[in-house]
Amino acid sequence: MAEKNTELADFLRRARNQVDASRSGLPADGRVRRVPGLRREEVAFLAGVSTDYYARLEQGRRIVPSPAVVDAIGRALALDAAGRAHLADLIGLGTVTPQQRSRPVQRLRPGLYQLLEALDDVPVLVLGRRSDVLAQNRMARALFTDFERFPAPKRNYARWMFLDEGSRDLFVDWEEQARVTVESLRLEAGNDPADRATAELIAELRESAPEFGRWWDEHRVNQRTYGTKRLRHPVVGDLSVEYETLSLPGDSDTTLYVYSTEPGSPSARALNLLASWSLTGDTAAPTTP
């Protein structure tokens, strides 16, 4: 018997339980709901498939629906774009469990380092697969931490978020930021479940950070392309920075995170002060996680 797709089964169950039945478009049937979310037969009805077929999917059976059926299930479960992409990744794993493999180490083009230098007055982080920190400019070192002081295999944003006390002190809304990190990593892990380094990172974080394991098991996925980070910086105090993500057309595994502040705001003045400080001082060495 083929091995069950437990990741898919878990994701479908949790997604089904989170649907607001009153907004699903189902006709009223007069039955009292004793559990949250939708019943299996209701998901099947909304997706236009048989209850038995959907039940086998939710049991993790190794079957591969057509793209149209996957899209219909995504709509029935009210999944957002990231959730639908994750669902498609999980369903498209095939009938054989993939063997773990190592992917080539990511390298940045010289032109990207030149770009970081040109953007030296705003913080920029360059993240690769599984949130590995590939590069950062002076302002990013001053705003967050100097990732280059970590051993090369430990330069990872998710690892820093959960295993370095400095991140917990830095982010005013650490729990929200940490949850986003988990959800983004969840999405990437579903996209490439055979990557050995990703599996090793997840195992380390599950073992070392109780919050990570708890949130990982919620099986939520998200892909933030912009947002706000609220910081309590040890040098310049409280400030909020907005971030935008820039993906490289020729390298989909590499993303630039560019941070800015509202002109004339207290946060902008704090960032300017940090820029002056970073030119004359040295960023404090981070605690090695």
Residue pairs with C-beta under 8 A, 6 or more apart in sequence:
2 61
2 62
2 95
2 96
3 62
3 97
4 59
4 60
4 61
4 62
5 60
5 61
5 62
5 90
5 91
5 93
6 60
7 60
7 90
7 190
7 193
7 219
8 57
8 60
8 87
8 90
8 91
8 93
9 58
9 59
9 60
10 219
11 86
11 87
11 90
11 219
12 57
12 58
12 73
12 77
12 87
13 58
14 218
14 219
14 220
15 77
15 79
15 83
15 87
16 37
16 38
16 40
16 43
16 58
16 77
17 35
17 36
17 37
17 38
18 36
18 37
19 37
19 38
19 43
19 77
19 78
20 78
21 33
21 37
21 38
21 42
23 78
24 38
24 42
24 46
24 76
24 78
25 46
26 38
26 42
26 45
26 46
38 46
38 76
38 77
40 51
40 54
40 55
40 58
41 51
41 54
43 54
43 73
43 76
43 77
44 50
44 51
44 53
44 54
44 55
45 51
46 72
46 75
46 76
47 54
47 69
47 72
47 73
47 75
47 76
48 69
48 72
49 65
49 69
49 72
49 73
54 73
56 63
57 63
57 65
57 73
57 91
62 94
62 95
64 91
64 92
64 94
64 95
65 73
65 91
67 88
70 84
70 87
70 88
70 91
71 84
73 87
74 83
74 84
74 87
74 88
77 83
77 87
79 87
80 222
81 223
82 183
82 187
82 221
82 222
82 223
83 221
85 187
85 191
85 223
86 186
86 187
86 190
86 191
86 221
89 190
89 191
90 190
93 193
98 193
98 194
99 194
100 194
100 195
100 196
100 199
101 194
101 195
101 196
102 195
102 196
102 197
103 129
103 192
103 195
103 197
106 128
106 129
106 132
106 134
106 253
106 254
108 126
108 134
108 135
108 254
112 126
112 135
112 254
113 135
116 124
116 126
116 135
116 136
116 137
117 137
119 137
119 258
120 137
120 138
120 139
121 139
121 275
122 139
122 258
122 259
122 260
123 136
123 137
123 139
123 140
123 142
123 143
123 144
123 241
123 258
123 259
124 136
124 137
124 139
124 140
124 256
124 257
124 258
124 259
125 133
125 135
125 136
125 140
125 144
125 157
125 256
125 257
125 259
126 133
126 134
126 135
126 136
126 254
126 255
126 256
126 257
127 133
127 134
127 157
127 254
127 255
127 257
128 134
128 253
128 254
128 255
129 188
129 192
129 195
129 197
129 198
129 253
130 156
130 158
130 185
130 188
130 189
130 195
130 197
130 198
130 201
131 156
131 157
131 158
131 181
131 184
131 185
132 155
132 156
132 157
133 147
133 155
133 156
133 157
133 160
134 254
136 144
136 146
136 147
136 148
138 278
139 259
139 271
139 274
139 275
139 278
140 259
141 147
141 148
141 278
141 283
142 235
142 274
142 275
142 277
142 278
142 283
143 231
143 233
143 241
143 259
143 271
143 274
144 170
145 160
145 164
145 166
145 167
145 283
145 286
146 283
146 285
146 286
147 155
147 160
148 155
149 285
149 286
149 288
150 160
150 286
150 288
150 289
151 288
154 288
154 289
156 201
157 181
158 181
158 182
158 185
158 201
158 205
159 201
159 204
159 205
159 289
160 166
160 167
160 286
160 289
161 167
161 177
161 178
161 181
162 178
162 181
162 205
162 208
162 209
162 211
162 212
163 205
163 208
163 209
163 289
164 286
164 287
164 289
165 287
166 286
166 287
167 174
168 174
169 232
169 234
170 231
170 232
170 233
170 234
171 177
171 178
171 229
171 230
171 231
171 232
172 230
172 231
172 232
172 238
173 229
173 230
175 211
177 229
178 211
178 212
178 215
179 215
179 220
180 222
180 224
180 227
182 212
182 215
182 216
182 220
183 215
183 220
183 221
183 222
183 223
184 221
184 222
184 223
184 224
185 198
185 201
185 202
186 216
186 219
186 220
186 221
187 221
187 222
187 223
188 198
189 195
189 198
189 199
189 202
190 221
192 198
193 199
202 216
205 212
205 213
205 216
206 212
206 213
206 216
207 213
224 245
225 244
225 245
226 242
226 243
226 244
226 245
227 242
227 243
228 240
228 241
228 242
228 243
229 240
229 241
229 243
229 259
230 238
230 239
230 240
231 238
231 239
231 240
231 241
232 238
233 239
233 270
233 274
234 284
235 273
235 274
235 277
236 270
236 271
236 273
236 274
236 277
237 270
238 270
239 261
239 266
239 267
239 270
239 271
240 261
240 267
241 259
241 260
241 261
241 267
241 271
242 259
242 260
242 261
242 262
243 257
243 258
243 259
243 260
244 257
244 258
244 260
245 255
245 256
245 257
245 258
246 255
246 256
246 257
246 258
247 254
247 255
247 256
248 254
248 255
248 256
261 267
261 268
261 270
261 271
262 268
